[in-house]
Amino acid sequence: MKSKIADFVKKNRKELIVIGLILLIGAFFRLYKISSYMTFLGDEGRDVIIVRRIFTELHPPLIGPGTSVGGMYLGPLYYYMMAIPLLIAGFSPVGPAVMVALLGVATIAFIWWAGRVWFDKRAGLIAAGLYAVSPTAIIFAHSSWNPNIMPFFAILSIYSIWKVWKQKNLSWLIVLGISFAFVLQSHYLGLLLAPTILVFWFLTFRELRKKKQFKFFIKKSVLGLVCFLVLMSPLLIFDFRHNFLNTKAIYKFFIERQTNFSSSPGSAIFQMPEIFNFINKSLIAGKNSMAAIVSSVVIAAGITYAFVENFVKRKNLKIKVEYWLLFSWLGFGLIGLGLYKQSIYDHYLGFLFPVPFILIGVIVSKLMSKNIFTKIIGWAFLIYLIGINFAENPLRKEPNRLMQRSMDVSRLVLNNVDGKPFNLAVLAERNYEDGYRYFLELWGGEVLHADRWDPSTISDQLIVVCENEPAKCDPTHSPKAEVANFGMTKIDKQWEVDGVIIYKLVHTQ
């Protein structure tokens, strides 16, 4: 094994130096001042509150975060992933964010490896280089959030089924079962990987059914399925305990509610070009509309050329195999997103993140290998994309300092509640209490959840954090439950910290 690694390093020294530089660049963009650039709002606060309870209350969760639509819950795997980094970081939310950033760097390496194994060295390096500098990939890799781990496990799932199908390395079926469980517990749109996995599993099944490997294939398939079910089991246990609450929500979301998905395949086909361009704009074009159109045209032309060269002329069957895998991965994703009637956001694309980068990588690599004219076109296009992505690099913007704001506000609050229990409310358009609650509870504050029917949950002081502009801050008349349940109030004290206004309210006499 050591000799093989030594031989590989010796034969590919220049390539390894380049990928090393790419990984360093990618790591810098994802880790630089991560505590200042990471997102830390109510959702992130909720996550660390739940994960901290694993250690402080010995309370392992059976469900993960809830979805933004549909009332469904994901599995808890991401919470368990967060646990050790959070503990190592002394319960600082930076720990899980660093974990996600490092997984983002690992995704760069994986894209390089898949690109070089499936196509050629240059394709892998180009794909990895573009992913390393992609603003969207950087933004999602320097914050702790369950969808942010999906790109790594998505490419691991596809690579696993490729190892099974192309190389007949059947032990990868176990890796597939594990990685696909992580995909589904990152975001339910990971289900759109299932058709590709099933298609190539079936092709392997058909190829091996009359060969000696067939029994081993079935055995490993069962083991992979068992691994998948074990990792999904906490969610199943939760459902058994709660009258199949999550199963019913999933059924309603995907089957009963016609406002979520279209039943017409034709509508998906018509939506595919627009969604394809949206994917390219979000991932490889730095949100630049013109660069997105150019990229979409280049990829479409490259796919057409690959079809003509490899499927009609039947010249390069090895490349044909990997192209089919990519086409299936992208095609089923486009169909699924086309059937989805609601708004599509960047984090929905996690299962597709690696695809456009690998496609661009192989297309530009082929351009560079033809003649001087296509080589110039390939280099010009690559430099153009790199320039666009660098221009939109998130590090060029001022850091949001959201976690620091939560800490500063929490310190001020604890210094002004006299060590007594208090109620908490946050007035904001896109935030809620848990981002502040985490630090307040971590540092010893007793935060009560106001329930008007339970007097023991209502203290004699209410802290209201208003993130809106001052004219929209009216804490004594807010209809928000945390304020209304507290009762009639008046402002006792008021402060301003990091652009937010903090009110201390007391009951009117």
MILUMMI-849060 format. One record per residue (C-alpha): residue number from 1; x, y, z. Coordinates in Angstrom, 1 decimal, padded with zeros to 4 digits. Layout:
BEGIN
NUM, X, Y, Z .
...
This chain:
BEGIN
1, 000.0, 000.0, 000.0 .
2, 002.8, 002.4, 000.9 .
3, 004.6, 001.6, -002.3 .
4, 001.5, 002.3, -004.3 .
5, 001.0, 005.7, -002.7 .
6, 004.7, 006.5, -003.2 .
7, 004.5, 005.6, -006.9 .
8, 001.3, 007.7, -007.2 .
9, 003.0, 010.7, -005.6 .
10, 006.1, 010.3, -007.8 .
11, 004.1, 010.0, -011.0 .
12, 001.7, 012.9, -010.3 .
13, 003.9, 015.3, -008.4 .
14, 002.9, 018.4, -010.4 .
15, -000.8, 017.5, -010.2 .
16, -000.6, 017.0, -006.4 .
17, 001.1, 020.4, -006.0 .
18, -001.7, 022.1, -008.0 .
19, -004.5, 020.3, -006.0 .
20, -002.6, 021.2, -002.8 .
21, -002.7, 024.9, -003.8 .
22, -006.4, 024.6, -004.7 .
23, -007.2, 023.0, -001.3 .
24, -005.2, 025.7, 000.5 .
25, -007.1, 028.4, -001.4 .
26, -010.4, 026.7, -000.7 .
27, -009.6, 026.2, 003.0 .
28, -008.6, 029.9, 003.3 .
29, -011.9, 031.1, 001.8 .
30, -013.9, 028.8, 004.1 .
31, -012.0, 029.2, 007.4 .
32, -010.8, 032.9, 007.3 .
33, -012.5, 034.8, 010.2 .
34, -015.2, 032.1, 010.2 .
35, -016.5, 033.2, 013.6 .
36, -017.3, 036.6, 012.0 .
37, -018.7, 035.4, 008.6 .
38, -020.7, 032.4, 009.8 .
39, -024.5, 032.6, 010.0 .
40, -025.8, 032.5, 013.6 .
41, -029.5, 033.2, 013.9 .
42, -032.4, 031.4, 015.5 .
43, -032.0, 028.1, 013.6 .
44, -028.3, 027.9, 014.4 .
45, -029.0, 028.7, 018.0 .
46, -031.7, 026.0, 018.2 .
47, -029.3, 023.5, 016.8 .
48, -026.6, 024.1, 019.4 .
49, -029.1, 024.2, 022.2 .
50, -030.3, 020.7, 021.2 .
51, -026.8, 019.4, 020.7 .
52, -025.5, 020.8, 024.0 .
53, -028.3, 018.9, 025.8 .
54, -026.8, 015.7, 024.6 .
55, -024.0, 016.3, 027.1 .
56, -025.6, 018.4, 029.8 .
57, -028.9, 016.5, 030.1 .
58, -027.9, 013.2, 028.4 .
59, -030.8, 013.8, 026.0 .
60, -030.0, 012.3, 022.5 .
61, -032.5, 013.6, 020.0 .
62, -034.5, 011.3, 017.8 .
63, -035.3, 013.9, 015.2 .
64, -033.4, 016.6, 013.5 .
65, -034.3, 020.1, 012.3 .
66, -037.8, 020.8, 010.9 .
67, -038.2, 021.7, 007.3 .
68, -039.2, 025.3, 006.3 .
69, -042.3, 024.0, 004.5 .
70, -044.4, 020.9, 005.0 .
71, -044.0, 020.5, 008.8 .
72, -041.6, 017.6, 008.3 .
73, -038.6, 016.6, 010.4 .
74, -035.3, 015.4, 009.2 .
75, -033.3, 012.7, 011.0 .
76, -030.8, 013.7, 013.8 .
77, -027.6, 012.6, 012.1 .
78, -026.4, 016.2, 011.6 .
79, -026.9, 016.9, 015.3 .
80, -024.7, 013.9, 016.2 .
81, -022.1, 015.2, 013.7 .
82, -022.1, 018.5, 015.5 .
83, -021.7, 017.0, 018.9 .
84, -017.9, 016.3, 019.1 .
85, -016.9, 019.6, 017.3 .
86, -019.1, 021.6, 019.7 .
87, -017.6, 019.8, 022.7 .
88, -014.0, 020.3, 021.4 .
89, -014.7, 024.0, 020.9 .
90, -015.9, 024.4, 024.5 .
91, -019.5, 024.7, 023.4 .
92, -018.7, 027.5, 021.0 .
93, -020.9, 027.4, 017.8 .
94, -017.7, 028.0, 015.9 .
95, -016.8, 024.3, 016.4 .
96, -019.6, 022.9, 014.2 .
97, -019.0, 025.7, 011.6 .
98, -015.3, 024.6, 011.3 .
99, -016.5, 021.0, 010.9 .
100, -018.7, 022.1, 007.9 .
101, -015.8, 024.2, 006.5 .
102, -013.4, 021.2, 006.6 .
103, -016.1, 019.0, 005.0 .
104, -016.3, 021.7, 002.3 .
105, -012.6, 021.4, 001.7 .
106, -013.0, 017.6, 001.6 .
107, -015.7, 018.1, -001.1 .
108, -013.2, 020.0, -003.2 .
109, -010.7, 017.1, -003.0 .
110, -013.5, 014.6, -003.8 .
111, -014.6, 016.6, -006.9 .
112, -010.9, 016.6, -008.0 .
113, -010.6, 012.8, -007.5 .
114, -013.9, 012.0, -009.2 .
115, -013.1, 014.3, -012.1 .
116, -009.7, 012.7, -012.7 .
117, -010.9, 009.1, -012.3 .
118, -014.0, 009.5, -014.4 .
119, -012.3, 011.7, -017.1 .
120, -008.8, 013.0, -016.8 .
121, -006.4, 014.9, -014.5 .
122, -007.0, 018.3, -016.0 .
123, -010.8, 017.9, -015.7 .
124, -010.5, 017.1, -012.0 .
125, -008.3, 020.1, -011.3 .
126, -010.5, 022.5, -013.2 .
127, -013.6, 021.2, -011.5 .
128, -012.0, 021.4, -008.0 .
129, -010.5, 024.9, -008.7 .
130, -013.9, 026.3, -009.7 .
131, -015.6, 024.7, -006.7 .
132, -012.9, 026.1, -004.4 .
133, -013.7, 029.7, -005.4 .
134, -017.4, 029.4, -006.0 .
135, -019.1, 032.1, -003.8 .
136, -022.2, 030.0, -003.1 .
137, -020.1, 026.9, -002.1 .
138, -018.0, 029.2, 000.2 .
139, -021.0, 030.8, 001.9 .
140, -022.6, 027.4, 002.6 .
141, -019.3, 025.9, 003.8 .
142, -018.6, 028.4, 006.5 .
143, -021.8, 028.1, 008.5 .
144, -023.2, 025.2, 010.5 .
145, -026.5, 024.1, 008.9 .
146, -027.8, 020.7, 007.9 .
147, -028.1, 021.3, 004.1 .
148, -024.4, 022.4, 004.0 .
149, -023.1, 018.8, 004.4 .
150, -025.1, 017.5, 001.5 .
151, -022.6, 018.2, -001.4 .
152, -020.0, 015.9, 000.2 .
153, -022.4, 013.0, 000.9 .
154, -024.1, 013.5, -002.5 .
155, -020.9, 013.0, -004.4 .
156, -019.9, 010.1, -002.1 .
157, -023.2, 008.4, -002.9 .
158, -022.8, 008.8, -006.6 .
159, -019.1, 007.7, -006.5 .
160, -020.2, 004.7, -004.4 .
161, -022.7, 003.5, -007.0 .
162, -020.1, 004.1, -009.7 .
163, -017.6, 001.9, -007.9 .
164, -020.3, -000.8, -007.6 .
165, -021.5, -000.6, -011.2 .
166, -018.3, 000.2, -013.2 .
167, -015.6, -001.6, -011.1 .
168, -017.8, -004.2, -009.4 .
169, -016.4, -003.2, -006.0 .
170, -019.4, -004.4, -004.2 .
171, -018.3, -003.4, -000.7 .
172, -019.1, 000.2, -001.7 .
173, -022.8, -000.7, -001.4 .
174, -022.3, -000.4, 002.4 .
175, -020.7, 003.1, 001.9 .
176, -023.7, 003.9, -000.3 .
177, -026.2, 003.0, 002.3 .
178, -024.4, 005.2, 004.9 .
179, -023.8, 008.2, 002.7 .
180, -027.4, 008.2, 001.3 .
181, -028.7, 008.2, 004.9 .
182, -026.7, 011.4, 005.5 .
183, -028.0, 012.9, 002.3 .
184, -031.6, 012.4, 003.3 .
185, -031.1, 013.7, 006.8 .
186, -029.5, 016.8, 005.3 .
187, -032.5, 017.7, 003.1 .
188, -035.3, 015.7, 001.7 .
189, -034.6, 016.9, -001.8 .
190, -031.8, 014.4, -001.6 .
191, -034.5, 011.9, -002.6 .
192, -033.8, 013.1, -006.2 .
193, -030.5, 011.1, -006.0 .
194, -032.5, 007.9, -005.5 .
195, -033.5, 007.3, -009.2 .
196, -029.9, 007.4, -010.3 .
197, -028.8, 005.1, -007.5 .
198, -031.6, 002.7, -008.3 .
199, -031.0, 002.7, -012.0 .
200, -027.4, 001.8, -011.7 .
201, -028.0, -000.7, -008.9 .
202, -030.5, -002.4, -011.2 .
203, -028.0, -002.4, -014.1 .
204, -025.4, -004.0, -011.8 .
205, -028.1, -006.5, -010.7 .
206, -028.9, -007.5, -014.3 .
207, -025.2, -007.8, -015.2 .
208, -024.3, -010.0, -012.2 .
209, -027.4, -012.2, -011.9 .
210, -025.9, -015.1, -013.8 .
211, -022.4, -014.7, -012.4 .
212, -020.6, -016.0, -009.3 .
213, -020.6, -012.5, -007.8 .
214, -024.4, -012.3, -007.6 .
215, -024.8, -013.8, -004.1 .
216, -022.1, -011.4, -002.8 .
217, -023.9, -008.5, -004.5 .
218, -027.2, -009.4, -002.8 .
219, -025.4, -009.8, 000.5 .
220, -023.7, -006.4, 000.3 .
221, -026.9, -004.8, -000.9 .
222, -028.7, -006.1, 002.2 .
223, -025.9, -004.9, 004.4 .
224, -026.0, -001.5, 002.8 .
225, -029.8, -001.3, 003.3 .
226, -029.4, -002.4, 006.9 .
227, -026.8, 000.4, 007.4 .
228, -029.2, 002.9, 005.8 .
229, -032.1, 001.7, 008.0 .
230, -030.1, 001.8, 011.2 .
231, -029.1, 005.4, 010.5 .
232, -032.7, 006.3, 009.7 .
233, -034.1, 004.4, 012.7 .
234, -034.2, 007.3, 015.2 .
235, -036.6, 009.0, 012.9 .
236, -038.7, 005.8, 012.7 .
237, -038.7, 005.4, 016.5 .
238, -039.9, 009.0, 016.8 .
239, -042.7, 008.3, 014.4 .
240, -043.8, 005.1, 016.2 .
241, -043.9, 007.1, 019.5 .
242, -045.9, 010.0, 017.9 .
243, -048.6, 008.3, 015.8 .
244, -046.5, 008.6, 012.6 .
245, -046.5, 012.4, 012.8 .
246, -043.6, 012.7, 010.4 .
247, -044.8, 010.0, 007.9 .
248, -048.1, 011.8, 007.6 .
249, -046.5, 015.1, 007.0 .
250, -044.3, 013.7, 004.3 .
251, -047.3, 012.0, 002.7 .
252, -049.3, 015.2, 002.7 .
253, -046.4, 017.2, 001.3 .
254, -045.5, 014.9, -001.5 .
255, -048.8, 013.3, -002.4 .
256, -051.9, 015.2, -001.2 .
257, -050.9, 018.8, -001.7 .
258, -051.0, 019.6, -005.4 .
259, -049.7, 023.1, -004.6 .
260, -046.2, 021.6, -003.9 .
261, -045.7, 019.3, -006.9 .
262, -047.0, 019.1, -010.4 .
263, -048.4, 015.9, -011.7 .
264, -047.6, 016.8, -015.3 .
265, -044.2, 015.7, -016.6 .
266, -044.6, 018.2, -019.4 .
267, -044.4, 021.1, -017.0 .
268, -041.1, 019.8, -015.6 .
269, -039.7, 019.6, -019.1 .
270, -040.6, 023.2, -019.9 .
271, -039.1, 024.3, -016.5 .
272, -035.8, 022.5, -017.0 .
273, -033.9, 025.2, -019.1 .
274, -034.8, 027.9, -016.6 .
275, -033.8, 025.7, -013.6 .
276, -030.6, 024.6, -015.4 .
277, -029.6, 028.2, -015.8 .
278, -030.5, 029.0, -012.2 .
279, -028.2, 026.1, -011.1 .
280, -025.3, 027.4, -013.1 .
281, -025.9, 031.0, -012.0 .
282, -026.0, 030.0, -008.4 .
283, -023.0, 027.6, -008.4 .
284, -020.5, 028.4, -011.2 .
285, -021.3, 031.9, -012.4 .
286, -021.0, 033.8, -009.2 .
287, -024.6, 035.0, -009.5 .
288, -023.7, 036.8, -012.7 .
289, -026.6, 036.5, -015.2 .
290, -024.4, 036.8, -018.4 .
291, -021.9, 034.3, -017.0 .
292, -024.7, 031.9, -016.2 .
293, -026.1, 032.1, -019.8 .
294, -022.6, 031.5, -021.2 .
295, -022.0, 028.6, -018.8 .
296, -025.3, 027.0, -019.7 .
297, -024.6, 027.3, -023.4 .
298, -021.1, 025.8, -022.9 .
299, -022.4, 022.9, -020.9 .
300, -025.3, 022.2, -023.2 .
301, -023.0, 022.3, -026.2 .
302, -020.5, 020.0, -024.4 .
303, -023.2, 017.5, -023.6 .
304, -024.5, 017.5, -027.2 .
305, -020.9, 017.0, -028.5 .
306, -020.4, 014.1, -026.0 .
307, -023.6, 012.5, -027.1 .
308, -022.5, 012.7, -030.8 .
309, -019.0, 011.6, -030.2 .
310, -019.5, 008.9, -027.7 .
311, -023.0, 007.5, -028.3 .
312, -023.5, 007.9, -032.0 .
313, -020.0, 007.2, -033.2 .
314, -019.4, 004.7, -030.4 .
315, -015.8, 005.7, -030.0 .
316, -015.0, 006.0, -026.3 .
317, -017.1, 003.7, -024.2 .
318, -015.2, 004.5, -021.0 .
319, -016.2, 008.1, -021.1 .
320, -019.7, 007.1, -022.2 .
321, -020.2, 005.3, -018.9 .
322, -019.3, 008.3, -016.7 .
323, -021.3, 010.7, -018.9 .
324, -024.4, 008.5, -018.4 .
325, -023.9, 008.8, -014.7 .
326, -023.6, 012.6, -014.8 .
327, -026.5, 012.9, -017.2 .
328, -028.7, 010.8, -014.9 .
329, -027.6, 012.7, -011.8 .
330, -028.4, 016.1, -013.4 .
331, -031.4, 014.9, -015.4 .
332, -033.4, 013.4, -012.5 .
333, -032.5, 016.5, -010.5 .
334, -033.8, 018.9, -013.1 .
335, -037.0, 016.8, -013.5 .
336, -037.6, 016.8, -009.8 .
337, -037.0, 020.5, -009.4 .
338, -039.2, 021.1, -012.4 .
339, -042.1, 019.3, -010.8 .
340, -041.6, 021.3, -007.6 .
341, -044.0, 024.3, -007.6 .
342, -042.6, 026.3, -004.8 .
343, -039.6, 028.7, -004.8 .
344, -036.2, 027.1, -005.3 .
345, -033.4, 028.3, -003.1 .
346, -029.6, 027.7, -003.3 .
347, -029.5, 025.3, -000.4 .
348, -032.0, 023.0, -002.2 .
349, -029.3, 022.3, -004.8 .
350, -026.9, 020.6, -002.4 .
351, -027.5, 017.2, -004.0 .
352, -026.4, 018.7, -007.4 .
353, -023.5, 020.9, -006.3 .
354, -020.7, 018.9, -007.8 .
355, -022.4, 018.2, -011.2 .
356, -021.9, 021.5, -013.1 .
357, -018.3, 021.8, -011.8 .
358, -017.4, 018.3, -013.1 .
359, -019.2, 019.0, -016.4 .
360, -017.3, 022.3, -016.9 .
361, -014.1, 020.6, -015.9 .
362, -014.3, 017.9, -018.6 .
363, -015.6, 020.3, -021.3 .
364, -012.8, 022.8, -020.7 .
365, -010.3, 020.0, -020.5 .
366, -011.4, 018.7, -023.9 .
367, -011.2, 022.1, -025.4 .
368, -007.6, 022.5, -024.1 .
369, -006.6, 019.1, -025.6 .
370, -007.8, 019.7, -029.2 .
371, -005.9, 022.5, -031.0 .
372, -004.5, 026.0, -030.3 .
373, -007.8, 027.6, -031.2 .
374, -010.0, 025.6, -028.8 .
375, -007.2, 025.8, -026.2 .
376, -007.4, 029.6, -026.3 .
377, -011.2, 029.4, -026.0 .
378, -010.9, 026.9, -023.0 .
379, -008.4, 029.1, -021.2 .
380, -010.4, 032.3, -021.9 .
381, -013.6, 030.7, -020.6 .
382, -011.9, 029.3, -017.5 .
383, -010.2, 032.7, -016.6 .
384, -013.5, 034.4, -017.2 .
385, -015.3, 032.2, -014.7 .
386, -012.5, 032.5, -012.1 .
387, -012.6, 036.3, -012.5 .
388, -016.4, 036.4, -012.0 .
389, -016.2, 034.2, -008.9 .
390, -013.3, 036.2, -007.4 .
391, -015.2, 039.4, -007.9 .
392, -018.2, 038.0, -005.9 .
393, -016.1, 036.4, -003.2 .
394, -017.9, 036.7, 000.1 .
395, -014.7, 037.7, 001.9 .
396, -014.8, 041.0, -000.1 .
397, -017.8, 042.0, 002.0 .
398, -017.8, 043.1, 005.6 .
399, -018.4, 040.1, 008.0 .
400, -021.9, 039.9, 009.4 .
401, -020.6, 039.3, 013.0 .
402, -024.0, 037.6, 013.9 .
403, -022.5, 035.3, 016.5 .
404, -020.6, 038.2, 018.1 .
405, -023.8, 040.2, 018.2 .
406, -025.6, 037.4, 020.0 .
407, -022.8, 037.2, 022.5 .
408, -022.6, 041.0, 023.1 .
409, -026.4, 041.3, 023.6 .
410, -026.4, 038.3, 025.9 .
411, -023.6, 039.7, 028.1 .
412, -025.5, 043.0, 028.4 .
413, -028.7, 041.2, 029.3 .
414, -027.1, 039.0, 032.0 .
415, -025.5, 042.1, 033.5 .
416, -028.9, 043.8, 033.9 .
417, -031.3, 041.0, 035.1 .
418, -029.8, 040.9, 038.6 .
419, -029.2, 037.1, 038.4 .
420, -033.0, 036.5, 038.4 .
421, -035.1, 034.5, 035.9 .
422, -036.4, 036.5, 032.9 .
423, -038.5, 036.1, 029.8 .
424, -037.1, 036.8, 026.3 .
425, -038.6, 038.0, 023.0 .
426, -037.0, 038.9, 019.7 .
427, -038.6, 041.3, 017.3 .
428, -037.2, 040.7, 013.8 .
429, -038.2, 039.8, 010.3 .
430, -036.0, 036.7, 009.9 .
431, -034.8, 035.7, 013.4 .
432, -036.1, 034.4, 016.7 .
433, -035.0, 033.9, 020.3 .
434, -032.7, 030.8, 020.2 .
435, -029.6, 032.5, 018.8 .
436, -029.6, 034.7, 022.0 .
437, -031.1, 032.0, 024.2 .
438, -028.1, 029.7, 023.6 .
439, -025.5, 032.1, 025.1 .
440, -027.9, 033.3, 027.8 .
441, -028.3, 029.7, 029.0 .
442, -024.7, 028.7, 028.4 .
443, -023.6, 031.6, 030.7 .
444, -026.0, 030.7, 033.5 .
445, -029.0, 032.8, 032.7 .
446, -032.5, 031.3, 033.5 .
447, -034.7, 032.0, 030.5 .
448, -038.4, 031.3, 031.0 .
449, -040.9, 030.4, 028.2 .
450, -043.9, 032.5, 028.9 .
451, -047.2, 030.6, 029.1 .
452, -050.1, 032.7, 030.1 .
453, -051.9, 029.7, 031.6 .
454, -048.9, 028.8, 033.8 .
455, -047.8, 031.7, 036.2 .
456, -044.6, 029.9, 037.1 .
457, -043.3, 030.6, 033.5 .
458, -043.7, 034.3, 033.8 .
459, -041.1, 036.3, 035.6 .
460, -041.1, 039.9, 036.7 .
461, -038.9, 041.1, 033.8 .
462, -039.1, 040.7, 030.0 .
463, -036.1, 041.3, 027.8 .
464, -037.1, 042.3, 024.2 .
465, -034.4, 042.4, 021.5 .
466, -035.5, 044.4, 018.5 .
467, -033.5, 044.0, 015.3 .
468, -035.9, 046.1, 013.3 .
469, -035.4, 049.8, 012.6 .
470, -036.3, 051.9, 015.6 .
471, -039.6, 053.2, 014.2 .
472, -040.8, 049.6, 014.0 .
473, -039.8, 048.7, 017.6 .
474, -042.8, 048.9, 019.8 .
475, -042.2, 046.2, 022.4 .
476, -045.1, 047.1, 024.7 .
477, -047.7, 046.5, 022.0 .
478, -046.1, 043.7, 020.0 .
479, -048.6, 040.8, 019.2 .
480, -045.8, 038.3, 019.4 .
481, -046.7, 035.5, 021.8 .
482, -043.6, 035.9, 023.9 .
483, -044.6, 039.5, 024.6 .
484, -048.4, 039.1, 024.7 .
485, -048.2, 036.2, 027.2 .
486, -046.1, 038.2, 029.6 .
487, -049.0, 040.6, 030.2 .
488, -049.3, 044.4, 030.4 .
489, -045.9, 046.1, 030.4 .
490, -043.9, 049.3, 030.5 .
491, -040.3, 050.0, 029.5 .
492, -038.0, 050.1, 032.4 .
493, -034.6, 050.4, 030.7 .
494, -033.3, 050.6, 027.1 .
495, -029.9, 050.0, 025.5 .
496, -028.4, 049.7, 022.0 .
497, -025.8, 047.1, 021.1 .
498, -024.3, 046.2, 017.7 .
499, -027.2, 047.9, 015.9 .
500, -030.0, 046.3, 017.9 .
501, -032.2, 047.8, 020.6 .
502, -032.6, 046.0, 023.9 .
503, -035.6, 046.7, 026.1 .
504, -036.1, 045.7, 029.7 .
505, -039.9, 045.6, 030.3 .
506, -041.6, 045.1, 033.7 .
507, -045.3, 044.6, 034.5 .
508, -047.5, 047.7, 034.9 .
509, -048.7, 048.2, 038.5 .
